[in-house]
Amino acid sequence: MAGGCWAWMQFGLFLLLAESYQILAGVVTTRDPNPVADEFTAVLLSCITTHNPSGELRVEWKKLNAGTDLVYFENRLRGDLVGRAEVQGWSIHIHNVTRKDAAVYRCEVVRKEEGYLGDVSVNLTVRVRPITPQCTVPKSVPVGKTAVLTCNENEGYPPSKYIWYRNGDPVPDDPKSNSKFHNSSYKIDSNAGTLRFTVISKLDIGEYHCVAENVVGNAKCEPQRMEVYDINVAAIIGGVLVVVLVLLFITIVIRFAYKRGYFTKKQSEKGYQASSKADDVDYVRSNPVDSEGDFRHKSSFVI
């Protein structure tokens, strides 16, 4: 029992000495390792050290994106933060944060005589209000067909959720939950911003608009009207019959013309004219000794 107590006393003494050494040596830390700010508001990138900040320390801030950019170096701000931020102690206070400022920042502290003291990372998240979404609503759809309404914007952060409205009423995820949509058949994807009617009816006629929203704010598109019309089956059948009758009439006319010989007569006349003998030309035997049927062409002269 006594041995166990002595071991615990030794362990506690070790922790006390380690903490004392850390305090004397200096520790680099931050009040908030994951600050979150809305765009165009202020935010503090905190960097704290327990070492006496007389003139013995050199502090550098770096922005870690695809590469590494110096933000604070040789006691002055650099890059995009110039004119928008100030240094308070070892921390950086940004007065007007933008979406481009979102990144991981690292505060590095170095003793001028003894070398590297430590560093701390701060991950800044900037939330952005959605912009006016782009909405597409079909102007007219036949009864019984499908229809897809789309809504999208790509500026907001965190990514926007989408809510559809018909005639000013929010379209519920479940049509059975609202009597105004009880007879509608559709599916909503609030992440993608789509409203898909599987079988559309005249009850779905109305003005539709979409709202994109996140924790920062919201934005909406202008209402667009969608009409639903009946398919005129009789007119479609009538049109098909007219086309069939016209094709049948043309076929009968062509067959009649062939039977009457209009096409064959013209071809025989052309053949006869092509084989006729030229005027004022005689064909005589070239030599009495020549075989029968051997002729030589001679021109005849009239005196």
HELIX and SHEET records of a PDB file:
HELIX    1   1 ALA A    2  ALA A   25  1                                  24    
HELIX    2   2 GLY A   79  LEU A   81  5                                   3    
HELIX    3   3 ARG A   99  ASP A  101  5                                   3    
HELIX    4   4 PRO A  175  SER A  177  5                                   3    
HELIX    5   5 SER A  179  PHE A  181  5                                   3    
HELIX    6   6 LYS A  202  ASP A  204  5                                   3    
HELIX    7   7 VAL A  233  ARG A  260  1                                  28    
HELIX    8   8 TYR A  262  SER A  275  1                                  14    
SHEET    1   A 2 VAL A  28  THR A  29  0                                        
SHEET    2   A 2 ILE A  48  THR A  49 -1                                        
SHEET    1   B 6 VAL A  36  ASP A  38  0                                        
SHEET    2   B 6 GLY A 115  ARG A 127  1                                        
SHEET    3   B 6 ALA A 103  ARG A 111 -1                                        
SHEET    4   B 6 LEU A  57  LEU A  64 -1                                        
SHEET    5   B 6 THR A  68  PHE A  73 -1                                        
SHEET    6   B 6 ARG A  76  LEU A  77 -1                                        
SHEET    1   C 3 VAL A  43  LEU A  45  0                                        
SHEET    2   C 3 SER A  91  ILE A  94 -1                                        
SHEET    3   C 3 ALA A  85  GLN A  88 -1                                        
SHEET    1   D 4 GLN A 134  THR A 136  0                                        
SHEET    2   D 4 ALA A 147  ASN A 152 -1                                        
SHEET    3   D 4 THR A 194  PHE A 197 -1                                        
SHEET    4   D 4 TYR A 186  ASP A 189 -1                                        
SHEET    1   E 5 SER A 140  PRO A 142  0                                        
SHEET    2   E 5 GLN A 224  TYR A 229  1                                        
SHEET    3   E 5 GLY A 206  GLU A 213 -1                                        
SHEET    4   E 5 LYS A 161  ARG A 166 -1                                        
SHEET    5   E 5 ASP A 169  PRO A 170 -1                                        
SHEET    1   F 4 SER A 140  PRO A 142  0                                        
SHEET    2   F 4 GLN A 224  TYR A 229  1                                        
SHEET    3   F 4 GLY A 206  GLU A 213 -1                                        
SHEET    4   F 4 ASN A 218  LYS A 220 -1                                        
SHEET    1   G 2 VAL A 281  ARG A 285  0                                        
SHEET    2   G 2 PHE A 295  SER A 299 -1                                        
END                                                                             
